[in-house]
C-alpha cells in the first residue's frame, strides 16, 4: 500500500508570515508529484506537477521543491495572505501506475 | 471555473438505490478520472477512462461502474447504495492518457451524495 504523508495536518499563521509544509512519498519508482490547492466549497485546483529530482516550481508567492531520492516535496508560501487559506494536497504517481495517490492535506488558515 | 462540469451538484437517496453521476471534461481533454472523498479520507482514485477506454482502476467497488461515451462525457453508476457510500465524488480531466499523470488534472465541482 502506497503511503503519502503530509505534515502538519493543520497550520495557523498570521498574515504576512511565510510558511512551508511537507509531502512525503515512497522514494522508489517515482513518476510524478502533484500539488493542489483546495478551498472550502470549491474543487481542487492544480498548482504544480513535478517530475524531475531537484525541480523547483513557482507561481506567484507559492513555490515547491522536489527531492525524489529521499521522497519529499516542500511547498512554500511567502508572505501569506488570508486568501491563501485552503487545504493543500499533494498526490504521488508511482512509475508503471496510472493512478494518483493523494495525501490527506495540510489545512492552512491565515489570520488577518 | 476549471471547465469540467458535473451533475447533479447534490443527490440524496436511500440505501439499496442506484444513482448516476455525470461528468463533462474540459474541451479537448481525452482522459476522465473519478475520485471519492469520504469523511476523514483523502481523495481516493476510483477509475480512469481515456478516449472511451478504461485506462486504470483504483479502489472501485464492484457495485460501482463507469463509462466514457463517444462525446467524451463520462458517467459513474453507483448501485445497491450503502450508508458508507455517502461522499463527495469528483471528476477530473486531463489532455493525455498515461502521460496524463505528468499533466495537470482539472477537477469538476463535485457531486455530494448522501445515502439515508
Contacts between the chains, C-beta under 8 A, distances in Angstrom:
chain1	res1	chain2	res2	distance
A	4	B	42	7.7
A	31	B	101	6.4
A	31	B	102	7.2
A	32	B	101	5.3
A	32	B	102	4.8
A	34	B	104	7.9
A	34	B	105	7.1
A	36	B	107	7.8
A	42	B	109	7.4
A	43	B	2	6.5
A	43	B	4	7.9
A	43	B	90	6.5
A	43	B	107	4.0
A	43	B	108	6.0
A	43	B	109	5.1
A	43	B	110	5.8
A	44	B	43	7.5
A	44	B	90	7.4
A	44	B	107	4.7
A	45	B	2	7.2
A	45	B	107	7.2
A	46	B	104	4.4
A	46	B	105	6.3
A	46	B	106	6.8
A	46	B	107	8.0
A	49	B	102	6.2
A	49	B	103	6.5
A	49	B	104	5.8
A	51	B	102	5.4
A	89	B	42	7.5
A	89	B	43	7.0
A	91	B	43	7.5
A	93	B	101	4.3
A	93	B	102	7.8
A	97	B	56	7.4
A	98	B	48	5.9
A	98	B	55	5.6
A	98	B	56	3.2
A	98	B	98	6.1
A	98	B	100	8.0
A	98	B	101	6.6
A	99	B	45	4.5
A	99	B	48	7.2
A	99	B	56	5.3
A	99	B	58	5.2
A	99	B	101	7.7
A	100	B	33	7.9
A	100	B	45	5.9
A	100	B	101	6.4
A	100	B	105	7.5
A	101	B	45	7.3
A	102	B	42	4.3
A	102	B	43	4.2
A	102	B	44	7.6
A	102	B	45	7.8
A	103	B	42	6.0
A	104	B	41	7.7
A	104	B	42	4.5
A	105	B	42	7.0
